[in-house]
């Protein structure tokens, strides 16, 4: 007898969803026992790590990943990571186990109120009306995840998998989506940019890709204009070592207005206009600045206070603009930040010292995964993204993304060196992921900036004018936790040992199959300026 499980596996094969990221539970045992040889199972020790690894994997592959979660506990543990996937615009197909359908009415042990548990973060959620609808729901979830650029959830009662399969799948085998830029839209944008006395570009995560980078570089050269990165972007939208890269926009409105004041037309590409952090009164830009937006995310378009929003694939639109616009005279360039001098003998390491040493030793194609809130401005200044997918972070702002995401990226792209730069406080939200890296031979480097406290929270409390009630956690040994999970690790307390460690590991980054944690002891930075 052909079962619902058999039919669903065929759907997974059709849509290239043959790697299963999971932390298993009893409601999924019928699905997961005796998997066919062509389906790969990847275990992580906490559901947040499961979704984080899958998010990194899907980001690097630029296609959906398959996640299996265990009823209320599993989905509940994963909600923060699913929120990050949604805001990072990463497609995931998420199968959530439910108790046996035949006694759900009696509310047995492990029954979950699952459809609303993740709130509005899923782009689509369903519980199939009958077992035979499960393959169709999984197929549709794939299409919904791609279209909505986020997690699509299918809740499946445990007994459904063994039921007889239906006759057909109520979803298309293939969906083709148009990507051409409307000529009239290009003309409208080109007219605004041609008439501008001082244009500027602002780029964001949705412009990260070979075609988009090439189109934006061509457009920036045509305009001979500064290119800014949006604040808190999950990915880099432009080569940050390019002469026209002006830096990262500030996250407060007053300084944002100041940065963009010289420009009468600002074209924002692949980003909302604008993502901010502390609230400040006033407009985003001054009265004399006109804002234009090109994004393929309707949600970003609908909440951005711009003069014109174009919902379309940024790459083709920018390529058409570059081909349409005449070249402006000039060859401006923006100065790059000089690295700090190494600390003197006996002087403590700071995050900037570590990031400068790292920048001098990692190849241009390295993927840097960031989760170090108090040191992020230094990372942006000192460790620029030089290739597409060169930078990855959690646009949501929640912690626990960095370690598992780096693992997923390296799993998906073993041809790219992967370095995660995380704070010690951040690492504790996803530390279980290191077991997955060790067990599966994932050769990522994890640089943990260890100051023994939540430094960013300390700085914010100082700005508030009061004392922080939370203690330091200097007793925690990240390297000790890593070793307990089977992951090689060492403590790096001095500048000399840092250089020695990075000189040793740097040449191995492209080919290594063993993870390594460097717990670098740093002095907390005295200020924080997002």
SULVEN-V238705 format. One record per helix or strand. SS is the DSSP state (alpha for helix, beta for strand). FROM is the first residue (numbers start at 0). TO is the last residue. If there is no record, write none. Layout:
BEGIN
ss:from:to
SS:FROM:TO
SS:FROM:TO
END
This chain:
BEGIN
ss:from:to
beta:2:2
alpha:3:13
beta:18:21
alpha:25:31
beta:39:42
alpha:46:60
beta:64:68
alpha:70:86
beta:91:97
alpha:100:105
beta:123:126
alpha:130:147
beta:150:156
alpha:157:161
beta:163:163
alpha:182:194
beta:198:202
alpha:204:206
alpha:209:222
beta:226:228
beta:234:234
beta:244:247
alpha:252:259
beta:264:268
beta:289:294
alpha:297:302
beta:307:310
alpha:313:323
alpha:350:358
beta:366:370
alpha:372:381
beta:390:391
alpha:401:411
beta:417:422
alpha:423:426
alpha:432:438
beta:444:449
alpha:454:463
alpha:477:483
beta:488:491
alpha:494:505
beta:515:520
END
